[in-house]
């Protein structure tokens, strides 16, 4: 046809199929079979509705200048970059993100099992292996315990290995550092006369002696550097009388710490902190007969051949009763100096002269707090005797760290904080595809990560952050049945905690002439736990009697609790009643200890006499609880008679200890923060007010919701 049209006008034909074929050659062709789609691509092309279309948006500003493509830009856009490979987009000019909801990237929805496994070259070899060496118990009792649960024994051993260090893997510089640390520990054992050499005819068989080993770890200093620490411990599990020895040793409670700081601030005392060096080696003579084979370094220092059998003279580290022996030694010495141990807390001692309180001491194993008036001859003499009896590290005052809490003494009292504790806690990673399905259950590894993260936040809440106690407790109750949503909320809680870790809890000094009272704010969240349980929130505070008159007064936190109510509650009123009864129980114990600190002379058969010396008040936002307790005689009636019967305990306390009951609406309920997730409003206000609060008086006794509704009606009426 082309030739016919061209010949009609006597024009030359530019090309014809025959001419083109002759130019190319009849046996030459272009093979396109490689472009045929695979079966997967073919099926994918037939289901175009299932494909996620790329999001389109209008660029409303000048495009960036073109730049030449490099080799990385020519890569296939469908191929994801390798882990750790820098993205080329980091070098491109940043464009403003489009407004509206962005479509998710296609690879964010790919299931995890579709991703290729990144295998190390070492493991590609089928003959590759790793050897783990774990020391097995030598005693029959230890072996039986290990065989009961081998998995737990192996995991525990591996954890210990992860913390401890091996000299075989150390550098020469590290060996020198730990050699010096060992020398210090050996000197402590020799100076304390922890072992007694035995003549040959008194040495028992080696099977009757326990072994000893070194524990080498790095200890972090406050400035961030590390220090080599060597601890020689006895293998206490080899002791034949292991199961018959007493092991219970008391430690100072948080309430005692708060009350010690409170009485010191109130009386304008100076508080000091002392740390005993090698505490267990400074205990009294070990009362039982026990034999040991010391480490070769200790044997050499004692002039004995390695492997010698000696008698144990001090409760060394590793013995199950070593903490108790140390406590008995401290208690005996302080009693000889004239201190009186509190019945309310066995780790607190007070000094009196002519029924006047002159000083107070409390201890947490080898950390001690001393509160007394600076310049008081009696107190200074007692402290000097204590310094001479034990070997101490640094004595600190004004600002020090006690059990992980920074305590700072100011003119207004004390400030407690943990400003850097949360820096070592990190969020749990969740990839984008899992975030899309928040109901997906967590793996065993993620459950362990949740327990570790929430456990760390829980410690922070117990020490200085009551506002986190409720939410961390609720999340901990979900761990066994947790989902991706639980991880996300735990990460959000960590972010909230870090944003508020600058909060400092205050212990107010008050005026010495002011009468101090203890107040318990009690609240409950009904059926707000995964198992259908309820949560109680309790805050104990120390303030002046003017707080009970409706004035804004400083409040020192003494105790706080957010926990599950043991009994299942059928109604909010039942939960509030349980919280009120339990809160009064904590209030009773605090009043008892405060009375013992100030006045002493307890009659243990009549504790109500001591409690009556300290005013107490229970604050609730439940009209049901308040109305029942305000009547002179309670009548057991209604749908929940058990609740009324439980409130009788609080009614009895009203008559025997003169505890008062006050009602406030929920906005003035300080314990509201400790009952629900995300309820920080009341505590944030408490913090902004400088740890001051008020018992709001309301003659109409309207709840928060009714009060707001009434205010809206009055506003509308005024407008009309």
ZAMARGU-530454 format. One record per residue (C-alpha): z, x, y. Coordinates in Angstrom, 3 decimals. Example, Ala and Ser with C-alpha at 12.3 -4.5 7.8 and 13.67 -1.06 7.14 Angstrom:
BEGIN
         c3         c1         c2
      7.800     12.300     -4.500
      7.140     13.670     -1.060
This chain:
BEGIN
         c3         c1         c2
      0.000      0.000      0.000
      0.844      2.811      2.391
     -2.449      4.537      1.594
     -4.411      1.293      2.025
     -2.966      0.585      5.449
     -3.538      4.151      6.557
     -7.167      4.250      5.324
     -8.051      1.011      7.152
     -7.431      2.678     10.503
     -8.764      6.046      9.380
     -5.335      7.555      9.847
     -3.827     10.283      7.650
     -0.985      9.170      5.470
      2.180     11.168      6.338
      3.491     11.059      2.783
      3.061      9.189     -0.457
      5.166      8.856     -3.563
      2.700     10.956     -5.497
      2.746     13.680     -2.882
      6.518     13.721     -2.816
      6.716     13.830     -6.623
      4.222     16.652     -6.758
      6.209     18.608     -4.188
      9.498     18.183     -6.066
      8.089     18.589     -9.494
      8.011     16.087    -12.280
     10.735     17.739    -14.354
     13.304     18.075    -11.535
     15.933     15.418    -10.757
     19.437     15.026     -9.280
     22.168     14.228    -11.834
     24.508     11.481    -10.516
     26.386     10.744    -13.737
     29.410     12.656    -12.431
     29.898     10.022     -9.761
     30.418      7.262    -12.284
     33.891      5.713    -11.839
     36.466      6.110    -14.565
     37.784      3.096    -16.458
     40.982      3.106    -14.336
     38.972      3.285    -11.086
     36.651      0.528    -12.284
     39.543     -1.836    -13.061
     41.225     -0.937     -9.779
     38.019     -1.813     -7.888
     37.889     -5.252     -9.530
     41.390     -6.123     -8.234
     40.977     -5.510     -4.536
     43.663     -8.073     -3.684
     46.292     -5.879     -5.344
     45.500     -2.889     -3.108
     47.682     -2.295     -0.047
     45.364     -2.179      2.926
     46.033      0.484      5.560
     47.675     -0.757      8.725
     45.452     -0.918     11.805
     46.599     -0.629     15.378
     45.056     -0.073     18.765
     45.555      3.273     20.485
     46.264      2.418     24.103
     46.142      5.905     25.536
     43.799      8.869     25.669
     43.039     10.467     22.338
     44.106     14.091     21.861
     41.486     16.801     22.107
     39.511     17.525     18.971
     40.425     20.687     17.117
     38.605     22.493     14.333
     39.636     21.561     10.824
     41.409     24.198      8.843
     41.428     24.563      5.123
     44.530     22.439      4.704
     43.019     19.536      6.676
     40.076     19.424      4.285
     42.357     18.660      1.375
     42.126     15.345     -0.409
     44.136     12.788      1.634
     45.074     10.958     -1.556
     46.912     14.001     -2.940
     50.583     14.315     -1.980
     51.725     17.725     -0.718
     53.841     19.833     -3.009
     57.601     19.908     -2.478
     58.496     22.338      0.280
     54.885     22.590      1.546
     54.724     22.125      5.341
     52.706     19.164      6.441
     49.725     19.716      8.725
     50.749     16.663     10.703
     53.623     18.667     12.126
     51.117     20.606     14.238
     49.252     17.583     15.533
     50.110     15.904     18.837
     52.583     13.082     18.269
     51.240      9.620     19.001
     53.337      6.674     19.998
     54.175      4.560     16.991
     52.574      1.123     16.906
     54.710     -1.832     17.806
     55.582     -4.385     15.157
     56.365     -3.914     11.476
     54.625     -0.966      9.801
     53.189     -1.238      6.324
     54.855      0.945      3.737
     52.997      3.980      2.501
     51.279      3.343     -0.803
     53.187      6.105     -2.566
     56.561      4.627     -1.635
     56.077      1.867     -4.216
     55.030      4.091     -7.105
     57.587      3.839     -9.958
     59.552      6.990    -10.684
     58.176      7.291    -14.212
     54.657      7.674    -12.763
     55.532     10.853    -10.894
     54.737     14.114    -12.711
     57.710     16.112    -13.853
     58.074     19.455    -12.103
     58.836     21.841    -14.910
     59.879     25.426    -14.446
     57.829     28.032    -16.241
     60.873     29.213    -18.162
     61.308     25.876    -19.900
     57.640     25.655    -20.888
     58.456     28.158    -23.596
     59.738     26.324    -26.664
     61.938     29.288    -27.578
     63.831     29.295    -24.252
     67.575     28.631    -24.457
     70.817     28.936    -22.503
     74.137     29.993    -23.991
     77.395     28.463    -22.738
     80.649     30.096    -23.772
     83.754     27.890    -23.569
     87.149     29.108    -24.689
     88.691     26.792    -27.289
     92.455     26.131    -27.415
     94.361     28.382    -29.782
     97.271     26.018    -30.409
     97.054     23.251    -32.977
     98.081     20.647    -30.421
     95.417     21.804    -27.977
     92.699     21.697    -30.634
     93.664     18.180    -31.693
     93.498     17.000    -28.103
     90.082     18.609    -27.632
     88.687     17.068    -30.832
     89.738     13.606    -29.662
     87.087     13.755    -26.940
     84.902     16.849    -27.123
     82.607     15.656    -24.343
     85.479     15.360    -21.858
     86.845     18.744    -22.919
     83.470     20.452    -22.392
     82.934     18.777    -19.015
     86.418     19.741    -17.841
     85.926     23.326    -18.991
     82.583     23.582    -17.213
     84.122     22.242    -13.999
     86.831     24.886    -14.140
     84.214     27.542    -14.752
     82.283     26.314    -11.726
     85.302     26.979     -9.480
     86.600     30.129    -11.108
     84.830     33.464    -10.844
     83.951     35.999    -13.505
     84.448     39.691    -12.833
     81.395     40.488    -14.953
     79.123     38.824    -12.401
     80.762     40.298     -9.288
     79.392     42.985     -7.052
     81.358     46.167     -6.553
     82.533     44.945     -3.157
     83.787     41.687     -4.667
     85.563     43.548     -7.466
     87.373     45.673     -4.901
     88.464     42.563     -2.983
     89.846     40.889     -6.104
     91.461     44.112     -7.250
     93.475     44.120     -4.027
     94.323     40.444     -4.527
     95.538     41.199     -8.052
     97.748     43.983     -6.741
     99.445     41.570     -4.346
    100.084     39.082     -7.156
    101.452     41.793     -9.443
    103.869     42.907     -6.719
    105.107     39.313     -6.372
    105.819     39.102    -10.108
    107.616     42.432    -10.128
    109.648     41.658     -6.984
    110.744     38.263     -8.300
    111.750     39.734    -11.681
    109.786     37.009    -13.434
    109.794     38.869    -16.783
    112.492     40.722    -18.688
    111.640     43.537    -21.072
    113.088     43.155    -24.567
    114.227     45.803    -27.026
    112.289     45.996    -30.261
    114.968     44.292    -32.384
    115.017     41.228    -30.066
    111.273     40.742    -29.792
    110.034     37.615    -31.595
    106.780     37.345    -33.461
    103.670     37.310    -31.252
    102.893     33.760    -32.421
    106.049     32.559    -30.619
    104.955     34.002    -27.262
    102.531     32.329    -24.882
     99.634     34.134    -23.244
     98.679     34.740    -19.651
     95.411     35.019    -17.730
     93.945     35.495    -14.249
     92.379     32.774    -12.115
     90.059     34.235     -9.485
     88.816     32.039     -6.650
     87.638     32.279     -3.055
     89.945     30.763     -0.456
     88.334     29.523      2.748
     90.053     30.392      6.013
     90.131     28.213      9.107
     87.564     30.444     10.823
     85.068     29.830      8.005
     85.428     33.214      6.285
     86.626     33.532      2.713
     89.419     35.499      1.145
     89.801     36.677     -2.440
     92.678     34.944     -4.207
     94.031     36.003     -7.601
     96.605     33.923     -9.437
     98.247     34.978    -12.702
     99.163     31.904    -14.739
    100.940     31.368    -18.005
     99.099     29.393    -20.683
    101.616     26.592    -20.671
     99.767     24.517    -23.258
    100.733     27.155    -25.848
    104.420     26.365    -25.320
    105.843     24.852    -28.496
    108.223     22.662    -26.468
    105.464     21.506    -24.126
    105.840     17.785    -24.822
    109.626     17.814    -24.525
    109.905     19.373    -21.073
    110.510     17.318    -17.920
    107.462     17.352    -15.661
    108.129     14.767    -12.946
    108.514     16.463     -9.568
    108.784     14.490     -6.295
    106.706     15.165     -3.187
    107.023     13.946      0.384
    105.475     10.524      1.009
    103.235      9.645      3.932
    105.903      7.270      5.260
    108.461     10.080      5.325
    106.043     12.312      7.216
    105.503      9.616      9.822
    109.232      8.879     10.171
    110.072     12.596     10.488
    107.558     12.940     13.310
    108.820      9.711     14.872
    112.485     10.714     14.954
    111.537     14.180     16.257
    109.406     12.699     19.045
    112.104     10.152     19.927
    114.839     12.802     20.162
    112.569     15.402     21.832
    112.930     17.815     18.917
    110.656     20.725     18.107
    108.810     20.456     14.770
    107.912     23.603     12.832
    105.871     24.061      9.682
    106.557     26.754      7.090
    104.637     27.747      3.968
    106.491     29.501      1.147
    104.597     32.430     -0.370
    104.611     32.453     -4.181
    106.971     29.490     -4.248
    107.413     29.116     -8.012
    108.332     32.788     -8.411
    111.212     32.263     -5.945
    112.812     29.472     -7.952
    116.102     29.743     -9.795
    116.496     31.422    -13.189
    114.507     29.655    -15.868
    117.087     27.714    -17.899
    115.276     27.692    -21.270
    114.285     30.494    -23.617
    110.573     31.248    -23.431
    108.596     34.375    -24.348
    105.334     35.585    -22.837
    102.758     38.375    -23.151
    101.939     39.261    -19.502
     98.566     40.416    -18.215
     97.837     44.133    -18.712
     98.164     44.764    -14.956
    101.697     43.300    -14.929
    102.684     45.208    -18.074
    101.498     48.422    -16.449
    103.527     47.712    -13.305
    106.620     47.073    -15.450
    106.080     50.317    -17.351
    105.341     48.494    -20.606
    102.397     48.927    -22.947
     99.740     46.234    -22.840
    100.501     43.281    -25.100
    104.296     43.645    -24.857
    106.414     40.544    -25.439
    108.824     39.691    -22.600
    111.285     36.919    -21.781
    110.340     34.513    -18.970
    113.004     34.532    -16.230
    111.267     32.399    -13.556
    109.240     29.190    -13.721
    105.845     30.846    -13.292
    102.553     29.154    -12.543
    101.113     27.382    -15.555
    104.356     26.005    -16.975
    104.501     22.216    -16.963
    108.033     22.200    -15.574
    107.425     24.855    -12.891
    107.120     22.342     -9.987
    110.332     20.609    -11.041
    112.213     23.905    -11.307
    111.036     24.838     -7.807
    112.215     21.490     -6.428
    115.627     21.897     -8.076
    115.963     25.355     -6.536
    115.203     24.060     -3.030
    117.509     21.068     -3.406
    120.429     23.192     -4.611
    120.084     25.649     -1.746
    119.775     23.002      0.987
    122.776     21.157     -0.436
    124.797     24.380     -0.246
    123.821     24.687      3.443
    125.232     21.224      4.157
    122.064     19.114      4.114
    122.103     15.634      2.620
    119.221     14.473      0.447
    117.911     11.002      1.205
    118.020      8.352     -1.472
    114.918      6.801      0.051
    112.884      9.991     -0.460
    114.074     12.846     -2.647
    111.954     15.345     -0.688
    113.709     14.740      2.619
    117.016     16.246      3.743
    119.021     15.576      6.913
    121.716     17.611      8.682
    124.671     15.774     10.206
    127.813     16.835     12.008
    130.444     14.223     12.808
    127.938     11.475     11.873
    125.463     12.828     14.425
    121.929     13.625     13.270
    121.153     17.285     14.066
    118.020     18.018     12.042
    115.649     16.900      9.308
    113.562     18.706      6.662
    110.866     17.409      4.331
    108.730     19.247      1.815
    105.485     18.838     -0.089
    105.757     21.437     -2.889
    105.666     24.681     -0.839
    104.800     23.180      2.595
    107.859     22.232      4.661
    108.362     20.459      7.980
    111.470     21.247     10.049
    112.581     18.996     12.897
    115.514     19.875     15.144
    116.537     20.503     18.726
    115.446     23.878     20.050
    118.467     25.938     21.084
    120.962     23.980     18.972
    123.240     26.709     17.482
    123.976     24.748     14.300
    120.327     23.950     13.637
    119.112     27.459     14.481
    121.665     28.991     12.097
    120.536     26.759      9.233
    116.865     27.552      9.829
    117.602     31.282      9.905
    119.427     31.029      6.564
    116.424     29.247      5.065
    114.067     31.947      6.349
    116.214     34.647      4.745
    116.516     32.875      1.386
    112.783     32.470      0.720
    109.739     34.574      1.450
    107.563     32.712      3.952
    104.063     32.965      5.281
    103.364     32.034      8.876
    105.736     29.717     10.736
    103.776     27.441     13.047
    104.657     24.996     15.792
    102.967     22.938     18.533
     99.756     22.707     16.460
     99.490     23.217     12.711
     97.863     21.849      9.556
    100.034     20.018      7.057
     98.380     18.909      3.788
     94.967     18.771      5.408
     96.103     16.916      8.557
     96.169     18.636     11.937
     99.468     17.813     13.675
     99.690     18.539     17.392
    102.901     18.068     19.377
    102.419     16.877     22.957
    104.644     15.587     25.749
    103.911     12.013     24.640
    104.742     12.670     20.979
    102.419     13.764     18.178
     98.708     13.441     17.465
     97.344     13.467     13.919
     93.679     14.051     13.109
     91.125     15.454     10.660
     88.266     16.413     13.004
     86.243     18.454     10.511
     87.240     17.020      7.132
     84.196     14.749      6.803
     81.774     17.594      7.519
     81.891     18.506      3.830
     80.897     14.989      2.729
     77.201     14.182      2.532
     75.133     11.062      1.983
     73.736     10.146     -1.424
     69.970     10.513     -1.496
     67.884      7.408     -2.264
     64.083      7.601     -2.296
     61.888      5.083     -0.516
     60.724      3.258     -3.637
     64.301      2.523     -4.720
     65.251      1.314     -1.266
     62.734     -1.494     -1.734
     64.723     -2.850     -4.677
     68.357     -2.866     -3.548
     69.491     -4.804     -6.627
     68.423     -2.016     -8.975
     71.485     -0.685    -10.865
     72.676      2.859    -10.284
     72.491      5.641    -12.823
     75.523      7.407    -14.284
     74.901     10.357    -11.982
     74.796      8.088     -8.939
     78.039      6.433    -10.031
     79.669      9.862    -10.141
     78.285     10.618     -6.686
     79.652      7.301     -5.413
     83.117      8.049     -6.768
     83.082     11.500     -5.187
     81.879     10.241     -1.801
     84.177      7.215     -1.650
     87.107      9.257     -2.962
     86.664     11.703     -0.097
     86.517      8.911      2.474
     89.534      7.250      0.834
     91.634     10.389      1.358
     90.656     10.410      5.027
     91.613      6.724      5.296
     94.989      7.331      3.656
     95.874     10.167      6.000
     94.729      9.223      9.513
     92.043      6.487      9.374
     93.452      3.053      8.424
     90.344      1.313      9.777
     88.318      2.665      6.806
     90.767      1.609      4.100
     89.422     -1.903      3.492
     85.741     -1.064      3.244
     86.224      2.003      1.074
     88.499      0.010     -1.235
     85.956     -2.791     -1.580
     83.170     -0.316     -2.326
     85.272      1.486     -4.932
     85.754     -1.820     -6.747
     81.945     -2.107     -7.041
     81.252      1.306     -8.570
     81.193      0.189    -12.212
     78.621     -2.513    -11.404
     77.052     -0.791     -8.412
     73.458     -1.047     -7.240
     71.224      0.729     -4.744
     72.691     -1.524     -2.069
     76.146     -0.081     -2.834
     74.832      3.439     -2.201
     73.241      2.380      1.079
     76.477      0.764      2.268
     78.486      3.830      1.201
     76.157      6.038      3.246
     76.565      3.713      6.216
     80.348      3.893      5.818
     80.173      7.690      5.863
     78.115      7.564      9.061
     80.683      5.229     10.631
     83.548      7.480      9.549
     81.864     10.565     11.001
     81.240      8.785     14.288
     84.983      8.066     14.560
     86.500     11.192     13.057
     87.464     12.243     16.581
     90.116      9.495     16.593
     93.657     10.857     16.843
     96.558      8.839     15.493
     99.496      8.843     17.899
    103.227      8.965     17.254
    104.874      7.909     20.523
    108.024      9.523     21.873
    109.500      6.383     23.495
    112.675      6.689     25.565
    115.928      7.727     23.920
    117.783      4.707     25.294
    115.218      2.235     23.927
    115.966      0.307     20.747
    113.264      0.838     18.138
    112.099     -1.877     15.741
    109.768     -1.915     12.743
    106.970     -4.485     12.685
    104.689     -5.403      9.770
    101.325     -7.022     10.513
    100.117     -8.815      7.358
     96.751    -10.405      6.663
     94.595    -11.336      3.672
     90.919    -11.765      2.822
     90.483    -14.481      0.218
     88.093    -13.948     -2.729
     86.203    -11.079     -1.075
     86.077     -8.715     -4.069
     83.377     -8.520     -6.767
     85.729     -9.830     -9.466
     86.860    -12.776     -7.349
     90.094    -11.130     -6.247
     91.596    -11.124     -2.770
     92.488     -8.242     -0.453
     95.702     -7.751      1.488
     96.047     -5.682      4.635
     99.398     -4.369      5.880
    100.194     -2.192      8.898
    103.732     -0.969      9.568
    104.423      0.118     13.110
    107.374      1.446     15.100
    107.822      0.079     18.604
    110.473     -1.039     21.066
    112.276     -4.376     21.042
    110.258     -5.355     24.131
    107.247     -5.846     21.852
    109.006     -8.882     20.376
    109.209    -10.328     23.891
    105.427    -10.425     24.237
    104.961     -7.265     26.310
    102.342     -4.576     25.747
    104.177     -1.689     24.109
    103.300      1.582     22.329
    103.133      1.283     18.538
    103.414      4.278     16.189
    101.709      3.730     12.802
    104.256      4.314     10.046
    102.386      2.931      7.043
     99.195      1.075      6.158
     97.911     -0.484      2.952
     94.673     -2.196      1.957
     94.585     -3.186     -1.682
     93.810     -5.918     -4.143
     96.317     -8.740     -4.511
     97.499     -8.671     -8.118
     97.539    -12.422     -8.652
     94.415    -14.569     -8.404
     94.687    -16.769     -5.320
     93.240    -20.276     -5.334
     93.228    -20.687     -1.564
     93.445    -18.636      1.649
     97.014    -19.859      2.098
     98.030    -18.404     -1.265
     96.470    -15.043     -0.363
     98.236    -15.006      3.013
    101.545    -15.808      1.323
    101.119    -12.926     -1.134
    100.290    -10.549      1.717
    103.344    -11.695      3.674
    105.697    -11.201      0.718
    104.266     -7.763     -0.119
    104.253     -6.754      3.538
    107.917     -7.638      3.909
    108.624     -5.547      0.809
    107.062     -2.474      2.468
    108.896     -3.325      5.683
    112.199     -3.502      3.787
    111.691      0.001      2.354
    110.769      1.450      5.764
    113.801     -0.136      7.433
    116.012      1.223      4.658
    114.722      4.798      5.050
    114.867      4.705      8.856
    118.446      3.445      8.691
    119.388      6.194      6.246
    117.856      8.850      8.520
    119.653      7.624     11.639
    123.004      6.460     10.292
    123.472      7.686      6.699
    126.471      6.478      4.712
    124.488      4.260      2.357
    126.094      1.865     -0.070
    123.527      1.761     -2.852
    125.017     -1.390     -4.310
    124.471     -3.200     -0.981
    121.171     -1.988      0.526
    120.935     -5.043      2.792
    123.752     -3.613      4.906
    121.651     -0.579      5.808
    118.507     -2.632      6.382
    120.283     -4.985      8.809
    120.949     -2.040     11.141
    117.214     -1.858     11.931
    115.390     -4.829     13.396
    112.318     -5.956     11.497
    109.533     -8.444     12.118
    106.659     -9.821     10.008
    103.552    -10.908     11.947
    101.093    -13.308     10.288
     98.123    -15.357     11.456
     98.634    -18.036      8.776
    100.057    -21.326     10.031
    100.803    -22.309      6.442
    103.075    -19.300      5.896
    104.679    -19.518      9.328
    105.455    -23.247      9.109
    107.122    -22.908      5.716
    109.306    -19.987      6.805
    110.301    -21.522     10.145
    112.039    -24.433      8.481
    115.736    -23.993      7.826
    115.349    -25.068      4.210
    112.118    -24.673      2.263
    110.977    -27.607      0.159
    108.904    -26.834     -2.928
    106.050    -29.304     -2.734
    102.310    -29.458     -2.331
     99.416    -28.379     -4.519
    100.510    -24.732     -4.870
    104.169    -24.709     -5.751
    104.020    -21.122     -7.021
    103.090    -19.971     -3.527
    106.159    -21.709     -2.110
    108.351    -20.140     -4.775
    107.036    -16.677     -3.908
    107.783    -17.278     -0.231
    111.426    -17.864     -1.166
    111.818    -14.073     -1.438
    110.804    -13.766      2.201
    113.086    -16.659      3.111
    115.984    -14.859      1.426
    115.215    -11.724      3.413
    115.365    -13.789      6.595
    118.919    -14.777      5.767
    120.137    -11.431      4.360
    118.381     -8.862      6.570
    117.581    -10.963      9.685
    113.851    -10.241      9.492
    111.954    -12.406     11.983
    108.602    -14.164     11.474
    105.981    -14.337     14.207
    102.582    -16.039     14.362
     99.537    -14.744     16.241
     95.904    -15.792     16.188
     93.416    -13.642     14.279
     92.221    -11.706     17.357
     95.767    -10.396     17.853
     96.246     -9.640     14.133
     96.236     -5.848     13.900
     95.977     -5.923     10.090
     92.707     -7.864     10.225
     90.838     -4.546     10.054
     92.374     -3.798      6.647
     91.126     -6.936      4.893
     87.364     -7.020      5.305
     84.280     -4.860      5.481
     83.184     -3.856      8.962
     86.142     -5.443     10.753
     86.831     -2.571     13.136
     87.246     -4.632     16.298
     91.035     -4.920     16.342
     91.702     -1.283     15.461
     89.092     -0.050     17.944
     90.874     -2.031     20.646
     94.193     -0.606     19.447
     92.757      2.906     19.788
     91.236      2.263     23.223
     94.591      0.982     24.467
     96.225      4.289     23.521
     97.865      2.862     20.388
     99.500      0.016     22.263
     99.620     -3.627     21.189
    101.072     -6.982     22.034
    102.409     -9.984     20.132
    100.440    -12.765     21.818
    102.514    -15.840     22.597
    100.771    -19.207     22.206
    102.848    -22.357     22.493
     99.972    -24.495     21.170
     99.538    -22.081     18.214
     95.789    -22.566     18.051
     93.622    -20.381     15.872
     90.947    -18.163     17.390
     88.144    -20.624     16.560
     89.998    -23.634     17.954
     90.986    -21.703     21.076
     87.370    -20.720     21.758
     86.192    -24.296     21.189
     88.873    -25.634     23.529
     87.883    -23.095     26.178
     84.229    -24.149     25.947
     85.200    -27.814     26.365
     87.354    -27.020     29.393
     84.510    -24.978     30.914
     82.035    -27.844     30.483
     84.522    -30.311     31.955
     85.032    -28.079     34.987
     81.274    -27.859     35.519
     80.863    -31.642     35.336
